[in-house]
Amino acid sequence: MRIGIIGAGAMARALGGGWSAAGHEVLIGARTAAAAAESAASIGGRAGSITDAATFGDVVLLALPVPALSEVLHATGELLAGRTVVDCTNAFAPDAAAPEGATAFVLAEDAVAERVAALAPGAHVVKAFNLCAAEVWQAKARVFDERRLAVPLCGDDEAALRVVAGLAEDLGSRALPAGGLHRARYLEAMSVFTVGLWFAGHDARAMFPPVEAAFAVVD
Ligand SMILES: NC(=O)c1ccc[n+]([C@@H]2O[C@H](COP(=O)([O-])OP(=O)(O)OC[C@H]3O[C@@H](n4cnc5c(N)ncnc54)[C@H](OP(=O)(O)O)[C@@H]3O)[C@@H](O)[C@H]2O)c1
């Protein structure tokens, strides 16, 4: 599969590197040729402009800071029509109410994925890969305590969801269908909450029992 990535930073390299290693053709597009070239070289992919990345393949990953989305999508939104657009972004801002010395975050904006869909009419937007740090995707494996990492996916287009589920599996994780794009805002909120706990040194995973123990009767 041909995958264009807009942005040449940590997530572009982490996810793009995994997809390249899995046999996909990856093109990284950035606003400077040098950044695209350096990032692409590090993963064995191709380099290009942001427009090149938007038009390279059926799948386009937005690996950008949220404040860059408006500008980039105003320039490329129409080019994304009919393509699967993967939104891994998070809009974190420092929590001004956090105690002195503690690092915590709040959402600078909610419903980012829905805004992406509005800025790219006709694109099949899927929210995915926003919960875990780039290092998780760069690690050798996605199995922890004998449990394969689950990647929640929110989107409205069944075909696009299948494609992104396959891309999650190509990275050694498993896809977790999590509803339509209107639910992506909860993934975004989950990310800011969970990452805050991790930054504070807590084991966020310990919050959840296995499904067998979650209720008296599993539905
Ligand atoms: N890193 C993580 O662990 C992680 C995990 C989950 C989700 N995310 C989310 O994934 C997204 C990307 O994160 P990242 O860590 O890959 O960021 P990053 O390393 O800072 O890279 C961001 C990329 O976006 C480009 N960019 C910034 N502003 C731009 C603009 N106005 N127009 C065009 N390109 C622009 C940067 O280009 P320049 O070099 O030219 O500035 C850079 O290539 C963010 O929304 C982040 O919240 C990150």
The ligand as an SDF file (V2000), in Angstrom:
LIG
                    3D

 48 52  0  0  0  0  0  0  0  0999 V2000
    5.3040   12.0240   19.7540 N   0  0  0  0  0  0  0  0  0  0  0  0
    4.4290   11.2370   20.3590 C   0  0  0  0  0  0  0  0  0  0  0  0
    4.7930   10.4060   21.2160 O   0  0  0  0  0  0  0  0  0  0  0  0
    2.9750   11.3050   19.9830 C   0  0  0  0  0  0  0  0  0  0  0  0
    2.1160   10.2640   20.3830 C   0  0  0  0  0  0  0  0  0  0  0  0
    0.7750   10.3050   19.9980 C   0  0  0  0  0  0  0  0  0  0  0  0
    0.2960   11.3720   19.2620 C   0  0  0  0  0  0  0  0  0  0  0  0
    1.1590   12.3880   18.9060 N   0  0  0  0  0  0  0  0  0  0  0  0
    0.6060   13.4950   18.1220 C   0  0  0  0  0  0  0  0  0  0  0  0
    1.0840   13.3110   16.7880 O   0  0  0  0  0  0  0  0  0  0  0  0
    1.2720   14.6040   16.1720 C   0  0  0  0  0  0  0  0  0  0  0  0
    2.7240   14.6710   15.6700 C   0  0  0  0  0  0  0  0  0  0  0  0
    3.5600   14.5480   16.8000 O   0  0  0  0  0  0  0  0  0  0  0  0
    5.1460   14.4100   16.6350 P   0  0  0  0  0  0  0  0  0  0  0  0
    5.6480   13.9980   17.9630 O   0  0  0  0  0  0  0  0  0  0  0  0
    5.4890   13.6190   15.4280 O   0  0  0  0  0  0  0  0  0  0  0  0
    5.5510   15.9370   16.3980 O   0  0  0  0  0  0  0  0  0  0  0  0
    6.9740   16.5000   15.9610 P   0  0  0  0  0  0  0  0  0  0  0  0
    8.0400   15.5000   16.1960 O   0  0  0  0  0  0  0  0  0  0  0  0
    7.0900   17.8350   16.6110 O   0  0  0  0  0  0  0  0  0  0  0  0
    6.8260   16.7070   14.3810 O   0  0  0  0  0  0  0  0  0  0  0  0
    5.8520   17.5690   13.8910 C   0  0  0  0  0  0  0  0  0  0  0  0
    6.0050   17.7330   12.3940 C   0  0  0  0  0  0  0  0  0  0  0  0
    5.0030   18.6700   11.9690 O   0  0  0  0  0  0  0  0  0  0  0  0
    5.6420   19.6840   11.1780 C   0  0  0  0  0  0  0  0  0  0  0  0
    4.9430   20.9490   11.2780 N   0  0  0  0  0  0  0  0  0  0  0  0
    4.7990   21.7310   12.3810 C   0  0  0  0  0  0  0  0  0  0  0  0
    4.0890   22.8250   12.0800 N   0  0  0  0  0  0  0  0  0  0  0  0
    3.8240   22.7570   10.7630 C   0  0  0  0  0  0  0  0  0  0  0  0
    3.1200   23.6000    9.8620 C   0  0  0  0  0  0  0  0  0  0  0  0
    2.5400   24.7550   10.2610 N   0  0  0  0  0  0  0  0  0  0  0  0
    3.0270   23.2240    8.5610 N   0  0  0  0  0  0  0  0  0  0  0  0
    3.5960   22.0770    8.1500 C   0  0  0  0  0  0  0  0  0  0  0  0
    4.2740   21.2260    8.9540 N   0  0  0  0  0  0  0  0  0  0  0  0
    4.3750   21.5730   10.2450 C   0  0  0  0  0  0  0  0  0  0  0  0
    7.0330   19.7720   11.7360 C   0  0  0  0  0  0  0  0  0  0  0  0
    7.8320   20.3680   10.7460 O   0  0  0  0  0  0  0  0  0  0  0  0
    9.0500   21.3530   11.1390 P   0  0  0  0  0  0  0  0  0  0  0  0
   10.1700   20.4260   11.5140 O   0  0  0  0  0  0  0  0  0  0  0  0
    9.2620   22.1070    9.8960 O   0  0  0  0  0  0  0  0  0  0  0  0
    8.5810   22.1820   12.3020 O   0  0  0  0  0  0  0  0  0  0  0  0
    7.3550   18.3050   11.9630 C   0  0  0  0  0  0  0  0  0  0  0  0
    7.7440   17.6840   10.7700 O   0  0  0  0  0  0  0  0  0  0  0  0
    0.9460   15.6420   17.2460 C   0  0  0  0  0  0  0  0  0  0  0  0
   -0.3710   16.0870   17.0830 O   0  0  0  0  0  0  0  0  0  0  0  0
    1.0870   14.8680   18.5480 C   0  0  0  0  0  0  0  0  0  0  0  0
    0.2610   15.3920   19.5750 O   0  0  0  0  0  0  0  0  0  0  0  0
    2.4720   12.3710   19.2490 C   0  0  0  0  0  0  0  0  0  0  0  0
  1  2  1  0
  2  3  2  0
  2  4  1  0
  4  5  1  0
  4 48  2  0
  5  6  2  0
  6  7  1  0
  7  8  2  0
  8  9  1  0
  8 48  1  0
  9 10  1  0
  9 46  1  0
 10 11  1  0
 11 12  1  0
 11 44  1  0
 12 13  1  0
 13 14  1  0
 14 15  2  0
 14 16  1  0
 14 17  1  0
 17 18  1  0
 18 19  2  0
 18 20  1  0
 18 21  1  0
 21 22  1  0
 22 23  1  0
 23 24  1  0
 23 42  1  0
 24 25  1  0
 25 26  1  0
 25 36  1  0
 26 27  1  0
 26 35  1  0
 27 28  2  0
 28 29  1  0
 29 30  1  0
 29 35  2  0
 30 31  1  0
 30 32  2  0
 32 33  1  0
 33 34  2  0
 34 35  1  0
 36 37  1  0
 36 42  1  0
 37 38  1  0
 38 39  2  0
 38 40  1  0
 38 41  1  0
 42 43  1  0
 44 45  1  0
 44 46  1  0
 46 47  1  0
M  CHG  2   8   1  16  -1
M  END
$$$$
